[in-house]
Every structure is written in C-alpha cells, then in structure tokens.
Amino acid sequence: MKKKSGFVKNFGTLILAASIPVLLALANLETQRYASLEKEVSELEQTQYQLIEENKKLVSEIGMLSSSERIEKIAVSEYGMRLAESDEIVRVEVGKK
C-alpha cells in the first residue's frame, strides 16, 4: 500500500511542477494580449479624437456656408436676384378644414 501512496504523492508533485511553467506561459500570453488590446484602444482613441476635431471643423464650415449674408451675396452677384418689394410678396395660407 505504501508504494501506491508514494506514487500518488510523486505523481501529484510532478503534475504541480509541470503546471508551473504552463501557468507562466499562459500568464505571458495574457500579458501580450493585454498589451495588444491596450495599443488598439489607444489607436482607436486617437482616431476618435481626430474625427471629433474634423467634425468640429465641418460644423463650423456648415455654419459659415449657410449664413444668410453669404447666401444673399451669392444670390445677388451670381444669379442676379434682388430682395422683393413689399407689394411683390404673396402670402399663402394652407386652409384649415
């Protein structure tokens, strides 16, 4: 009976000793994976920052391009339009039923 007990004890020690390098290798893989994901997150945050800045510029350009002064200037100079006189204005009301 003692031989089996010694074998089980030695086998358990052998498994424990073999599992240490395996666990260290797994920890190393997880560390590499974490570093890779951290780099990817950093790159995505940088891209997000650039897109936000580009969006701010585009919103500013939209505000500038849609200003009534600019539209009036283009209408007058490029299309020969003018402001309507009061007697030329016709108001249309949609009838209520």
C-alpha positions in Angstrom: 0.0 0.0 0.0 2.9 2.4 0.7 4.1 2.1 -2.8 0.8 3.4 -4.3 0.8 6.3 -1.8 4.3 7.2 -2.7 3.5 7.0 -6.4 0.4 9.2 -6.0 2.4 11.7 -4.0 5.2 11.8 -6.5 2.7 12.0 -9.4 1.0 14.9 -7.7 4.3 16.7 -7.2 5.2 16.0 -10.8 1.9 17.5 -12.1 2.4 20.5 -9.8 5.9 21.0 -11.0 4.9 20.7 -14.7 2.0 23.1 -14.3 4.1 26.0 -13.1 5.8 26.6 -16.5 2.5 26.1 -18.2 0.8 28.7 -16.0 3.7 31.1 -16.5 3.4 30.7 -20.3 -0.3 31.4 -20.1 0.3 34.5 -18.0 2.8 35.7 -20.6 0.3 35.1 -23.4 -2.4 37.1 -21.5 0.1 39.9 -20.8 0.9 40.1 -24.6 -2.8 40.0 -25.4 -3.5 42.8 -22.9 -0.7 44.9 -24.4 -2.0 44.4 -27.9 -5.5 45.4 -26.8 -4.2 48.4 -24.9 -2.4 49.5 -28.1 -5.5 49.0 -30.2 -7.6 51.1 -27.7 -5.0 53.9 -27.8 -5.1 53.9 -31.6 -8.9 54.0 -31.6 -8.9 56.9 -29.1 -6.5 58.8 -31.3 -8.8 58.2 -34.4 -11.8 59.2 -32.4 -10.1 62.5 -31.3 -9.1 63.2 -35.0 -12.7 62.5 -36.1 -14.1 64.8 -33.4 -11.8 67.6 -34.5 -12.7 67.1 -38.2 -16.4 67.1 -37.2 -15.9 70.4 -35.3 -14.3 72.0 -38.4 -17.1 70.7 -40.7 -19.8 72.0 -38.4 -18.1 75.4 -38.4 -17.9 75.4 -42.2 -21.6 74.5 -42.4 -22.4 77.5 -40.2 -20.3 79.7 -42.3 -21.7 78.4 -45.6 -25.3 78.6 -44.5 -25.2 82.2 -43.2 -27.9 84.4 -44.7 -25.4 87.1 -45.6 -23.4 84.7 -47.7 -26.4 83.3 -49.4 -27.8 86.8 -50.2 -24.4 87.8 -51.6 -24.3 84.8 -53.9 -27.9 85.3 -55.0 -27.3 88.9 -55.9 -23.9 88.6 -57.6 -24.1 85.2 -59.3 -27.9 84.8 -60.0 -28.9 88.5 -60.4 -31.5 88.2 -57.7 -32.7 91.0 -55.6 -34.8 91.5 -52.4 -38.5 91.5 -53.1 -40.5 94.7 -52.7 -43.4 94.6 -50.2 -46.0 94.6 -53.0 -44.3 91.6 -54.6 -44.7 89.4 -51.6 -47.6 87.0 -51.7 -48.6 85.1 -48.6 -50.2 81.7 -49.0 -52.1 80.1 -46.2 -52.9 76.5 -46.1 -56.6 76.3 -45.4 -57.8 74.6 -42.3 -60.7 72.2 -42.7 
